[in-house]
């Protein structure tokens, strides 16, 4: 160790003597320790740092840019767009200053202390900026991959940048105060409660981000609905503290990240990844229009292709039941009979089964619900093949257009509450 220090001192002495000799040849008498010497030393260090910056920028900016432009990869373009190489070039002059001031100056000199602190602070800033740019490039590269659709890393990138910022703050404070960073960390416990209060949302967001990524709960592009916050739209970004959602009216809502794990959220991703989008809507049948089917109705229904098989099967079943119970043909009080509502329900099932835009691999049925004061609900439950909102609404509307229009064929009426208001009659004259 002693030998190494002696060799460094010899190199320093040699460099100093060479610089002094060069300056004296120019015609400027310089004595070490004077103001003029400090000015010359500062000028030499500044010129060396500037030369290092220019060389580094030439190599990293121009040469590397040419290689990147010829490359077929996209990840290096992200590094260039994030400014990694431009910021990396600024580390070189910092290293030059940090390693050269001790060769030209003595520790007891004021300029020595100034350059020592400034060069260290400059290196901290440039390293912090470079690492932040690398993290931004990593996020950009990751967002272009298929994994980004499964697990976003925006929150983790922001946490990493926050950790880098905290490290920068600690090292800067230790540099200003002239204390070891370990000394500052030892006193951190005294203000831990204050820091927890300040970074409460950040800590909660970080924990929520881990839960979201680990369980694949949400991702950018997911359609979510949160009635509590009046949010219904697509996730634009999941950050460390804030989640941005673009509602369907094009407004932007911002939510705390931890609210995705603490509040009720409906995620429509399952629908978009499935084979269809659910149609679940009821029409209310006026119970006064429900009746048994007479021969005239049966004859009319037989002309409907969708009911041919159903009517044939039902007639066969009713005939067998009548023979089994020894009921005469004219006995209509004790025998089983078809109703217009039951036949209408069978017609709707057959109609949905042959509909090309209904996914037949998923549940498809028509069912009665509990009667209410506004009629008997007849619910259609099926899944549209098309999941796009506009197309889906068009399919659903077409189905119920047909349902409402076909009701009179079955002598059924949809319930509609009649208002007690009567329009005044116009005078005949």
C-alpha positions in Angstrom: 0.0 0.0 0.0 2.8 2.3 0.9 4.6 1.5 -2.4 1.5 2.3 -4.3 1.1 5.7 -2.6 4.7 6.5 -3.3 4.3 5.6 -7.1 1.2 7.8 -7.3 3.0 10.6 -5.6 5.9 10.3 -8.1 3.4 10.3 -11.1 1.7 13.4 -9.6 5.0 15.1 -9.2 6.1 14.3 -12.7 2.8 15.7 -14.2 3.0 18.8 -12.1 6.6 19.5 -13.1 5.7 18.9 -16.8 2.8 21.4 -16.7 4.9 24.0 -14.8 7.7 23.6 -17.4 5.3 24.0 -20.2 3.7 27.1 -18.7 7.2 28.7 -18.0 8.2 28.1 -21.7 5.2 30.1 -22.7 6.6 32.9 -20.6 4.4 32.8 -17.5 6.3 32.3 -14.3 4.2 30.0 -12.1 4.9 29.0 -8.5 3.0 26.2 -6.9 0.6 27.3 -4.2 -0.1 30.8 -5.8 -3.4 32.0 -7.2 -1.9 31.9 -10.7 -1.0 28.3 -10.2 -4.5 27.4 -9.1 -5.9 29.2 -12.2 -3.5 27.3 -14.5 -4.4 24.0 -12.8 -8.1 24.7 -13.0 -7.7 25.6 -16.7 -5.8 22.4 -17.5 -8.4 20.2 -15.6 -11.3 22.0 -17.4 -9.7 21.6 -20.8 -8.9 17.9 -20.1 -12.6 17.3 -19.0 -13.9 19.1 -22.1 -11.6 17.1 -24.4 -12.8 13.9 -22.7 -16.4 14.9 -23.2 -16.0 15.6 -26.9 -14.2 12.3 -27.5 -16.8 10.4 -25.5 -19.7 12.1 -27.3 -18.0 11.5 -30.7 -17.6 7.8 -29.9 -20.9 7.1 -28.1 -23.1 9.5 -30.0 -22.0 9.4 -33.6 -20.3 6.1 -33.9 -22.8 4.2 -31.9 -25.7 5.9 -33.6 -24.4 4.8 -37.0 -24.2 1.2 -35.7 -27.7 1.4 -34.3 -29.2 2.8 -37.5 -27.8 -0.3 -39.3 -29.0 -2.7 -36.8 -32.2 -4.7 -37.2 -32.8 -4.8 -33.4 -35.3 -2.5 -31.7 -34.0 -2.6 -28.2 -30.9 -0.5 -29.1 -33.3 2.1 -30.6 -35.0 2.3 -27.2 -31.6 2.9 -25.5 -30.9 5.7 -28.0 -34.4 7.3 -27.6 -34.0 7.3 -23.8 -30.7 9.2 -24.1 -28.5 6.5 -22.5 -25.5 7.1 -24.7 -25.8 10.9 -24.4 -25.9 10.8 -20.6 -23.2 8.1 -20.5 -20.8 10.5 -22.3 -21.0 13.0 -19.4 -19.5 10.5 -17.0 -16.1 10.7 -18.7 -15.4 14.4 -17.8 -16.5 13.7 -14.2 -14.0 10.8 -14.0 -11.3 13.0 -15.5 -11.9 15.8 -13.0 -12.2 13.4 -10.1 -9.0 11.6 -10.9 -6.9 14.7 -11.9 -7.4 17.4 -9.3 -5.3 15.4 -6.7 -2.4 15.3 -9.2 -2.2 19.1 -9.5 -3.4 20.4 -6.2 -2.7 19.9 -2.5 -5.3 18.8 0.0 -5.0 22.0 2.0 -5.9 24.2 -0.9 -9.4 25.5 -1.2 -9.7 24.7 -4.9 -8.8 21.1 -4.0 -11.8 20.8 -1.7 -14.1 22.6 -4.2 -13.1 20.4 -7.1 -13.4 17.3 -4.9 -17.0 18.0 -3.9 -18.1 19.3 -7.3 -16.6 16.3 -9.2 -18.1 13.8 -6.8 -21.5 15.5 -7.0 -21.3 15.7 -10.8 -20.5 12.0 -11.0 -23.5 11.2 -8.8 -25.8 13.2 -10.9 -24.6 11.8 -14.2 -24.6 8.2 -12.9 -28.2 8.8 -11.6 -29.4 10.2 -14.9 -27.7 7.4 -16.9 -29.3 4.7 -14.7 -32.7 6.4 -14.9 -32.4 6.5 -18.7 -31.5 2.8 -18.7 -34.6 2.0 -16.6 -36.7 4.0 -19.0 -35.3 2.1 -21.9 -35.9 -1.2 -20.2 -39.6 -0.2 -19.7 -39.9 0.8 -23.3 -38.3 -2.5 -24.5 -40.5 -4.5 -22.2 -43.7 -2.7 -23.3 -43.1 -3.9 -26.9 -42.9 -7.6 -25.8 -45.7 -10.1 -25.4 -45.0 -10.3 -21.7 -46.2 -6.7 -21.2 -49.8 -7.9 -21.9 -49.6 -10.2 -19.0 -47.7 -8.3 -16.3 -46.8 -4.5 -16.4 -43.6 -3.4 -14.9 -44.2 0.4 -14.8 -44.6 0.3 -11.0 -41.3 -1.6 -10.5 -39.5 0.8 -12.8 -40.8 3.7 -10.8 -39.8 2.1 -7.5 -36.3 1.5 -8.9 -36.1 5.2 -9.9 -37.3 6.2 -6.4 -34.6 4.0 -4.8 -31.9 5.6 -7.0 -33.2 9.0 -6.1 -33.1 8.2 -2.4 -29.5 6.8 -2.8 -28.6 10.1 -4.6 -30.0 12.1 -1.8 -28.2 10.2 0.9 -24.9 10.3 -0.9 -25.3 14.0 -1.6 -26.1 14.8 2.0 -23.1 12.8 3.2 -21.0 14.7 0.7 -22.2 18.1 1.9 -22.0 17.2 5.6 -18.8 15.4 5.2 -20.2 12.3 7.0 -20.3 8.7 6.0 -23.6 7.5 4.4 -23.7 4.8 7.1 -23.8 7.5 9.7 -26.8 9.0 8.0 -28.5 5.7 7.8 -28.0 5.1 11.5 -30.0 8.2 12.2 -32.7 7.3 9.8 -34.7 5.3 12.4 -35.4 8.6 14.2 -37.4 9.9 11.3 -38.8 6.5 10.1 -42.3 7.4 11.2 -42.2 10.7 9.3 -40.9 8.9 6.2 -43.6 6.3 6.5 -46.2 9.0 6.6 -44.7 10.9 3.6 -44.3 7.8 1.5 -47.6 6.1 2.6 -49.2 6.0 -0.8 -45.9 5.0 -2.4 -45.5 2.0 -0.1 -49.1 1.0 -0.5 -48.8 1.4 -4.3 -45.6 -0.7 -4.3 -47.2 -3.5 -2.4 -50.3 -3.3 -4.6 -48.1 -3.4 -7.7 -46.5 -6.7 -6.5 -49.9 -8.2 -5.9 -51.2 -7.1 -9.3 -48.1 -8.4 -11.1 -47.9 -11.7 -9.1 -51.6 -12.5 -9.5 -52.0 -11.0 -13.0 -55.0 -9.1 -11.8 -54.8 -6.1 -14.2 -52.8 -4.9 -17.1 -52.8 -2.0 -19.5 -55.6 -2.3 -22.0 -57.9 -4.0 -19.6 -61.5 -2.8 -19.4 -62.4 -2.2 -15.7 -65.5 -0.8 -14.0 -65.4 0.8 -10.5 -68.8 2.3 -9.6 -67.4 3.8 -6.4 -65.1 6.1 -8.4 -67.5 6.3 -11.4 -64.8 4.7 -13.5 -65.7 2.6 -16.6 -63.1 2.3 -19.3 -59.6 1.1 -20.4 -56.5 1.2 -18.2 -53.9 3.4 -19.8 -51.1 3.1 -17.2 -50.5 1.3 -13.9 -47.9 3.4 -12.1 -46.4 3.3 -8.6 -48.9 5.8 -7.1 -51.6 6.3 -9.7 -53.6 4.3 -12.2 -54.8 6.2 -15.3 -58.1 5.0 -16.9 -59.7 6.4 -20.0 -63.5 6.3 -19.7 -65.7 5.6 -22.6 -66.7 9.3 -22.7 -62.9 10.0 -23.3 -62.4 11.5 -19.9 -59.3 10.4 -17.9 -59.7 9.2 -14.3 -56.8 8.8 -11.9 -57.0 6.3 -9.0 -54.6 5.3 -6.3 -52.8 2.1 -7.3 -53.7 0.4 -4.1 -57.5 1.0 -4.8 -57.3 -1.8 -7.4 -56.6 -4.3 -4.6 -58.7 -2.8 -1.8 -61.9 -1.8 -3.6 -64.4 -3.8 -5.7 -63.3 -3.8 -9.4 -64.9 -5.5 -12.3 -62.4 -6.6 -14.9 -63.8 -7.4 -18.3 -60.6 -9.2 -19.5 -62.3 -12.6 -19.1 -65.0 -11.5 -21.5 -62.5 -10.3 -24.1 -60.4 -13.5 -23.8 -63.5 -15.8 -24.0 -65.5 -16.9 -27.0 -68.2 -14.4 -26.7 -69.9 -11.5 -24.9 -72.9 -12.2 -22.8 -76.4 -11.1 -23.7 -78.7 -11.1 -20.7 -81.9 -9.2 -21.1 -85.6 -9.7 -20.4 -88.8 -8.7 -21.9 -91.9 -8.5 -19.7 -94.9 -10.4 -20.9 -98.4 -9.2 -20.0 -99.8 -12.2 -18.0 -103.3 -11.4 -19.4 -102.1 -12.4 -22.9 -101.0 -15.9 -21.8 -103.4 -18.6 -22.9 -103.7 -22.2 -24.3 -103.1 -22.7 -27.9 -106.3 -23.5 -30.0 -106.4 -25.3 -33.3 -106.2 -22.1 -35.3 -102.9 -21.1 -33.5 -101.5 -24.5 -33.9 -102.2 -24.5 -37.6 -100.6 -21.1 -38.0 -97.5 -22.1 -36.1 -97.0 -25.2 -38.2 -96.0 -23.0 -41.1 -93.0 -21.8 -39.1 -89.9 -23.9 -39.9 -88.3 -23.2 -36.5 -91.3 -24.8 -34.7 -91.8 -27.9 -37.0 -89.8 -30.3 -34.9 -91.0 -28.9 -31.6 -94.7 -29.1 -32.5 -94.3 -32.6 -33.9 -92.6 -33.8 -30.7 -95.1 -32.1 -28.5 -98.1 -33.5 -30.4 -96.7 -37.0 -30.1 -96.1 -36.5 -26.3 -99.6 -35.1 -25.7 -101.2 -37.9 -27.7 -99.3 -40.6 -25.7 -100.3 -38.9 -22.5 -104.0 -38.8 -23.6 -104.0 -42.5 -24.4 -102.2 -43.4 -21.2 -104.8 -41.6 -19.2 -107.8 -42.7 -21.4 -109.0 -39.2 -22.0 -111.3 -38.6 -25.0 -110.4 -36.1 -27.7 -113.1 -33.6 -26.6 -111.9 -33.5 -23.0 -109.9 -30.3 -22.9 -110.1 -29.7 -19.2 -108.1 -32.7 -18.0 -105.6 -33.1 -20.8 -102.2 -31.4 -21.3 -102.2 -28.6 -23.8 -99.7 -26.3 -25.4 -99.5 -22.6 -24.3 -98.6 -19.7 -26.4 -95.9 -18.7 -23.9 -94.3 -22.1 -23.8 -94.3 -22.3 -27.6 -92.9 -18.8 -27.9 -90.1 -19.8 -25.6 -89.3 -22.8 -27.7 -89.4 -20.6 -30.8 -86.8 -18.2 -29.2 -84.5 -21.1 -28.3 -84.7 -22.4 -31.9 -84.2 -18.9 -33.2 -81.0 -18.4 -31.1 -79.7 -21.9 -32.0 -79.7 -21.1 -35.7 -78.4 -17.5 -35.3 -74.9 -17.3 -36.9 -73.7 -14.5 -34.6 -74.5 -16.5 -31.4 -71.8 -18.7 -29.9 -73.3 -22.1 -29.7 -70.4 -23.5 -27.6 -71.5 -21.3 -24.7 -74.7 -21.2 -22.6 -77.8 -20.4 -24.7 -81.3 -20.5 -23.2 -84.5 -18.7 -22.7 -86.0 -18.8 -19.2 -88.9 -17.5 -17.1 -88.1 -15.5 -14.0 -90.3 -14.7 -11.1 -93.5 -12.8 -12.0 -93.5 -9.2 -11.0 -96.1 -6.4 -10.9 -95.0 -5.3 -14.4 -95.5 -8.7 -15.9 -93.7 -12.1 -16.4 -89.9 -11.7 -17.2 -88.8 -13.8 -20.1 -85.0 -13.7 -20.1 -82.7 -14.4 -23.1 -79.3 -15.6 -22.0 -76.7 -16.3 -24.6 -73.3 -15.1 -25.9 -72.6 -13.0 -28.9 -69.6 -14.1 -31.0 -68.7 -10.4 -31.6 -67.2 -8.7 -28.5 -66.8 -5.2 -30.0 -69.1 -2.9 -28.2 -70.8 -1.3 -31.2 -71.2 -4.6 -33.0 -72.4 -6.4 -29.9 -75.1 -3.7 -29.2 -76.2 -4.1 -32.9 -76.6 -7.8 -32.6 -78.5 -7.5 -29.3 -80.8 -4.9 -30.7 -81.6 -7.0 -33.8 -82.5 -10.0 -31.6 -84.9 -8.0 -29.5 -86.3 -6.2 -32.5 -87.3 -9.6 -33.8 -88.6 -10.8 -30.4 -90.9 -7.9 -30.0 -92.1 -8.0 -33.6 -93.0 -11.8 -33.4 -95.0 -11.5 -30.2 -98.4 -10.9 -32.0 -97.9 -14.2 -33.9 -98.2 -16.0 -30.6 -101.0 -13.8 -29.3 -98.7 -12.3 -26.6 -98.3 -8.8 -25.5 -95.3 -7.0 -23.9 -96.2 -5.3 -20.7 -96.2 -1.5 -20.8 -97.3 0.6 -18.0 -100.1 2.9 -19.1 -100.0 6.5 -17.9 -103.1 8.0 -16.4 -102.6 11.1 -18.4 -105.1 11.6 -21.2 -104.5 14.0 -24.0 -107.3 16.6 -24.3 -109.5 16.0 -27.3 -109.5 18.6 -30.0 -112.7 20.4 -30.8 -114.4 19.1 -34.0 -114.7 22.6 -35.2 
